[in-house]
Every structure is written in C-alpha cells, then in structure tokens.
Amino acid sequence: MTHTVTEACIKCKYTDCVVVCRVDCFRDGRIFLNLEPDECFDCAVCIPECPVNAIYAEEDVPKDQRHMTKLNAELAKLPTWKSITKRKAALPEAEEWKDKTGKLSELIR
C-alpha cells in the first residue's frame, strides 16, 4: 500500500508535503510532484500538509483519479524525476490552477 499524488498537484506543486516525509519518497517533476511507491510506507503525515488536497492513501483515491496511482509509479522511475526533500516556492501559476480539475493533459513528463 502507498499514497498517491493526484491531478490536483499539477501546475501547483506546493512542497509542504516533502518537508514532513520521513523517507524522502517524493519526486520532483517540472509541474508536478509524485510519490515513489516502493519507498512510501504509509505514514500519512504528508496528507494534511498538502494545501490542494492532492495526496490520498491508495485505498482512498477518488475513482476519477485512480489512474494516478500507476502514473506516480511510472514517473518515479524516470531518471529526470529526482528526490525532493526541501521546500521550494510553489509554481508562479499555482493560485490560478489550484482549484481547477482535469489537469492531466497539462502534465509534462
């Protein structure tokens, strides 16, 4: 079991979650954070830290976001998606995008 970062993170990329992660399982993409499922051990401390409610325990991922569990695992294996452990500023457009849905087409791998 692991956690999943959903589409809500796309084009926001708040990093409040990474500073509380006990095992450094977050990966940093250009406009999205994801979780490395082989490292996440379900402590759940990241969930309340996300200001856009983008993180879910795998069993709680909304039906329309279940595709993101597999995508998190795929992206975490890409060499360009490096571990992130320190807070960074959110993306400049985060406020504009934080309440939007259906953002998967915006994802840059």
N, C-alpha and C positions, 0 to 999 in steps of 0.2 A: 504494500500500500504506500502511496505517496501523495503529494499535493500537486495541484495543477494551477498554473497561471493562465487565466482566460483572456479572451479578446479585450476585456476592459483595460488591460495594461497597454495595448497597442497605441502608440503615439502619445503616451503619457510618461511611462517609465519612471514613476516615483520609486525611489530606492530605500524608503523607510524599512522595508522588509529585509534587505540584505544585512543591515547592521545588527539585527537580532538573531539571524540564522546561526545556529550552533555548529553547523557542519559545512558551511560555505557551499551550499548547493545551488545558489543562483548563478545564472549565466547571463552575460550582458550582450544583447544584440543592439543594432543601431536604434531601433524604436520600440523595443520590447525586452522584457526580462522573462526568463523561463527557469524552470527548475530541473535539475539533473535528478531523475527518479532513482538512480542507483545510490545516490548519496543522501537524499532526503529520508529522514527516519520518523516523520510524522509528529514532530513535537508541537506543531501548530502555533508557535509563537509569532510566525510571520503573518498569519491571517488577520488579526486585529490591527496590524500596523499598516496595512495597505489602504490608502485613502480613497481608492476607487473600487474596493471590494472585488479585486481580481483574483484572489487566491482562495482555493477551496480544497478541502480534503477530497481525495479521489471519489469517495462514495457520495459526496455532496455536490459534485459538479453538476450544474444545471444541464438538462437534456440537450439544449441547443448549443452547449459548449463542450460536450464530451469529446469531440474531435480534438480538442486542445490537449488532452492528456497524451495522446500519441504524438502530437506535434511537439510538445515540450520535450519528450524523449528524443525525437529526431533532431531537433535543434541543439540540444545539449551535447550531442556527439560531433557537431560541426567544429572544426578547429578554429574558426573565426569567433565562436561564442565562448569567450573566456570567463573564468570565475570572477565574480564581483563581490567584494567584502566591505567596501566603504561607500558611504552615501555620496551621491552625485546630485547635482541640480536636476530637477525634472526637465523634460523636454520643453522648449520655449512655447510650444503649442498645447501643452498638457491641459491647461484650463479650458481651452476651446474643445478638446477632444474627450475630456474625462467622462462626460455623460452620454456620449454617442455609442451606438450599438452597431453590430455588423461591420466591424473594422478589419476583419481578416484579410480582405483584399488589399489593405494598406501595408500589410506585413512585408518587411524586407528581410529576406533570409541571409 
